[in-house]
Amino acid sequence: MTKLKKLFLISSFILPSKFKVYLYAKVLGWNISPSARIGYSLILCEELSMQNGAKIASLTCIKGLSRLEMEESSSIGPLNWITGFPLIKSKHFEEDIDREPLLHIQKHSAITSRHILDCTNKVTIGKYSTFAGFRSQILTHSIDLKEGRQRSAPVNIGDYCFVGTSCVLLPGSKIPNYSILAAGSVLTKEMLEENCLYGGGPAKKISAINPDEYGYMKRKVGFTW
């Protein structure tokens, strides 16, 4: 990111939403719908895409990402810390040739409040899913103790998923579609079976669930009253 672009983004922090949306689209060429809303949050990423009704609340910090992509009616709540290691020339992650510091939130999905997301590698949150509660973490990089160096891997949350409060998702982990991660769980790997409740530390399958019995998994609007 150039110094001029960084200065522009920092100085725009205090502007009302409609001015930020307009300036980011016109000056930076970002693809932002006029109906999107951006609160008093610091956004220092190379590219931002926000579709109709997408929302970033106030007091969230987003930096180091190559791209933040928010689909229709997706949202990021207040007081979140979302960072990544940018694509710069560095010995860090030089062997992770497919690494992409990106956050993709699909339609009608939400990150609530007071979470920490490490997007050094790609984080995907599928449609109608909720990263709920507070104090949860997503980590896409860590130290490989055998190799003695940093490694990264994507994290994927499927469609119609629910992540309870105070969870930790480690590099390479995945929650399949129509699944629940119980509060306080530590997800260490890719789970493959859909329609399940996972939980524990490390998380494992607790039971199968029937999505037809859950109104949450049949809703057509992401926001839950």
N, C-alpha and C positions, 0 to 999 in steps of 0.2 A: 504494500500500500504506500502510495506517495505521501510525502509530508503534507502537501496541499490538500489532498483528499481527507487525510486524517484530521487536519485542522478544521476543515469544513464540517465534518461529521461531529466533531466535539462541540464546535460553536453552535450547531443546530440543535443541540440537546435541549435547550430551553424553549424552543419554538413550539407553538400549539400544533396539534396533530395535522390539521389540514394544510398548514404551511410546509411541514416536513414532507408529507406525502407528495405535495406538488413539486417541491424543490428536488427531492430525491429522484423523482421521475424525470423532471426536465433537465436538471444539471448533471446528474450522474447516469441518466438513461436506465435507471432501474425499472423493472416491470412491476409497478405497484398500482393496484386498483384505486380509483378515487374513493371507494367505500371502505378501504382499509383504514385502520386506526393505529397510531403509534404514540404512546405516552412519553413521559419524560424519562426515556431510557437511552443508554449509550450503545450505539450500534456501530461497531468498527469491523465490518466485514467487506470483502471485495465486491460482493453482489448480493442484492436482496430482491426476492420476488414475493409479492403478497397478492393473492387473489381476492375476489369479492368477500367482504366481511371478515377478513383476517385481522387479527388484533395482537399488538404487543403492548402490555400494560406498562406502568411506570416503574422506575427504580430497578430495572433489569439491565445487566451488562452483557453484551454480546461482542466478542472480539476474537480475532485470529482465524475466522472461518473464511473459506474461499466463497462459500455460498450459503445463504439461509433461504430455504424455499418453503413457503407457507401456502397451502392450498385453501380453497373456499371454506370460510367460517372456522378456520383453525385459530388457536390462540396460545399465547405465552403470557402467563400471569406475572404479578409483581415480584420483585426481590429474587429473581433467578440469576445465576452466574453461569454463563454459557461461553466456553472458550475452546480454542483449538490451537495446535501448533501449525503455523502457516506454511504454505508451500514455498520455502526459501532454501537456498543452498546451505546445507548443514549436514553434519555427520549423523545427526539425529534422524532416524527412520529412513536413511538413504537406501536401505534394502527393501523397504516397503513401497515398491514401485507403483502399486495401484492405490496408494493412500490418498484419500480425499477428505479434507477437513470440511465437512458439510453436514448440515442439519436439515432434514426433509420431514416436515409435518404435513401429513395428508389431510384430506377434507374432514371437517368437524371433529378434529382431535385437539387435545389440550394438554399443556404443561401447566400445572396449577401454580404454586408459590413456594419460594424458598428451597429450590432444588439446585444441584450442581451438575452440569452436563459438560463432560470433556468430549469435544468433537474433533479430537486430533485425527480420528478416522470417522467415516460416515456413520451417522446416527439416523435411523429411519423410524418414524412412528406412523403406523398404518392408520387407515381411516376409522373414525368413530372410536378412537382409543383415548384413554385418560392416564396421564402420568400424575397420579392423584396425591392427596395429602401434602406433606412437606418433608424436607430433610432427606430426600432420596438422591442417589448419585448414579450417573452413568460414566463409566471409565472405558475409553477406547484405547488407552495405552498403559503400559506398565513395564517394569524391568524384567526381562527374561533372565532368571537367576542362573540358569545353566550357561547361557551364552554371555552373560554379563553385559547386556546392552538393551536399549529401549526397543520395544516392539509395539505394533498397533494392530488392531483388527476392528471391523465394523460391529455395531450393535443394532439389532433389529427388533422392533416391537410390532407385532402383526395387527390385523384389523380387529376391531371390537374387543380390544384387550383392556384390562384394568390392572394397573400397577399400584399396590397399596403404599401407604406411607412408610418412610424410612427403609426403603429397599436399596440394594446395591447391585448394579448390573455391570459385570466385568467384561473385558475385551473378548469379542467373538461370541457373546451370548445372544440368544434369540428367544423371544416369546412367540409361539405360533398363534394363528388366528383364533378368536373366540376363547381366549384363555385368561386366567386370573393369576397374578403373582401376589401371594399373601403378604401382608404388612410385615416388615422386618426381615424379609428374605434376602439371601445372597445368591444371585444367579451367576453361575460360573461357566456355563456352556450353552450350546445350542439345544433347545428342546424341540422335538420334532412332532409330537402328538398334539393335534388341535383339540379344542373342547375339553380343556383340563384345568384343574386347580393345582398350581405349583406353589411350594412353600418350603421354608426351612433354610438352614445354612450348613452346607450348600443346598440350594433348592432342588427338590425332586418332585415327581408327580405324587400328589396326595389322593386325588380322585378324579374320575371323569365327571363332566358336567353336560347338561343338555341345554344348549343355547335357547331352545324354544321356551324354556321355563324362566328365562331372564329377560325382563323388559329392557334392561340396559343393552342387550345384544340384539334387540330388534328395533331400536329407536332410529328415526330418520333425521333427527336434529341432535347434534353433538352435545349441546349444553344441557345439563341435568338440573332441574329445579329442586 
